[in-house]
Amino acid sequence: MSLIRGAFWLALFAFFTFAFVVLFEYGTADFANGFKTEFVKAKAFVMQAGKPAKNDKPKK
């Protein structure tokens, strides 16, 4: 039960941190569009970080 509660608080912290950054960057007037924009950027970053590194050297 403690693990579930910890995961919930971690997810809540991550969400509100993301929302604060969007609010700081875009302000209240463009919050919804800024949230969408930053979510796409964050998703692209996670997808790119999850890919294995490219090996430029040919194997011998």
Residue pairs with C-beta under 8 A, 6 or more apart in sequence:
18 38
18 42
19 35
21 38
22 31
22 34
22 35
22 38
23 31
25 34
25 38
26 33
26 34
26 35
26 37
27 34
